[in-house]
Amino acid sequence: MSRIVVVSNRVPVPAGNAGQAGGLAVALLGLMERRGGLWFGWSGAVVERSGQPTVTQRGAVGYATLDLTEAEHRGYYTGYSNGVLWPMLHGLPHLIAFRRQDLDTYRRVNRRFADCLVPMLRRDDRIWVHDYHLLSLPGALRARGVRNPTGFFLHVPFPAPDAASVAPGIRALVQDVLEADLIGFQTAADRDNFASAASGLAGATRRAEDRLEHGGRHVRLGIFPAEINAREFAATAEAQMREEPARLLRRSLDGQALLLGVDRLDPTKGLPERLEAFSRMLARRPNQAVTFLQIAAPSREEVVAYRRLRTELDASAGAINSEHGEPHWVPLRMLARAQRRDTVAGFMRLARVGVVTPLRDGMNLVAKEFVAAQDPRDPGVLVLSCFAGAAAQLPSALLVNPHDVEGMAEALQAALDMPLEERRARWQASWAAIAEATPEAWGESFLRALAPEDLAGIPAAGVA
Ligand code: F6P
């Protein structure tokens, strides 16, 4: 079997920056450890002067990482990736903060990734590039003569062409990503939006649902919804009920129903709208025996919009408690600190309601984790944004429009009041949608689509 070369911005180097690795890295780690290969990307370090990649071999995986200079980090990561592409891709154009030099740096860092990667490549490698930080990498690799099968997977949504075109520089980036052989998306809507943008902005022609023609080449498009290992997560959640964090939380609730939100502190997550919905629910029916725990892990604090959001949330949380609280009761607990994934699994199992209401999200694996963590005999209810990719697979959740705060308040109340039979029926349908999938099967299905002949004999994945 040929070697797999994964390229992503974050790399979970063992004993390195794994704590910051995030959903993408968690999804790929098991696959890479089993299959072996090379994982190339940013080290997580910001240094004074740029150097060559450092390679760490752990078992069958080589982790090759590059440090970024302060100027590279500011322009490529903070400026263009998170200040322009992220809000554009999530349909939040008012949050775009564009500077021409950030786009130049973004492209330069993509070229530097290519320059450092090319000497490490072997003739029969399969290359798999990940996410919006590296949109111009497929083009940069081809420009350096790389002809290996190259796939690209977008973990986040892709908006309609009009919305995509607001990002200065996007036309060239779409052209660059079209140099890949296979481009994967979380949902059919993302794929179709990208195909329209590729036609409108880059002159590609759609030849079939899953195929574009561009510059005389065929580019395949696929849908690969990201998955979790639901059975493993369920076991973790159950085991965590005996651990101190879950026991302390349960004791502190003293019989109150728990509503739980777990997010990065990010403008796409719809946190102000969510808190407002909770506040309206309490205004309609005061003094309910409920507690809302919102975990909001600080993220991308160099970006102004994220710092403003933190200030806004701190103010709303204070206002909710001063307005609705009682001498003996604090309705909202907000933690602006990351929590361990296994600890959160236990909290999810304790919760009566999981609140996952992003304004827009590629997939949102927290929604799947909440379902997996439930006790099948007495499951909690998932309140899920219809604009999360997960909604396509979990229609039995209580689906809400996060812009309709009244509607969300009603859904939160309905979730709290839902009879056991209905909770069980909804949970069983959601569980059936996620139980058999694994991140490894998700990865294998992408790799099989990239290079079918290379993966004969690998078990078929349980994803579309
Ligand atoms: O959703 C895209 C993503 O890369 C996730 O994989 C990850 O959880 C998150 O963003 C992390 O963001 P950052 O790398 O900016 O900390």
Boltz pocket constraint, residues with backbone or C-beta under 6 A from the ligand:
constraints:
  - pocket:
      binder: B
      contacts: [[A, 9], [A, 10], [A, 20], [A, 21], [A, 22], [A, 23], [A, 24], [A, 25], [A, 131], [A, 155], [A, 156], [A, 299], [A, 300], [A, 362]]
      max_distance: 6.0
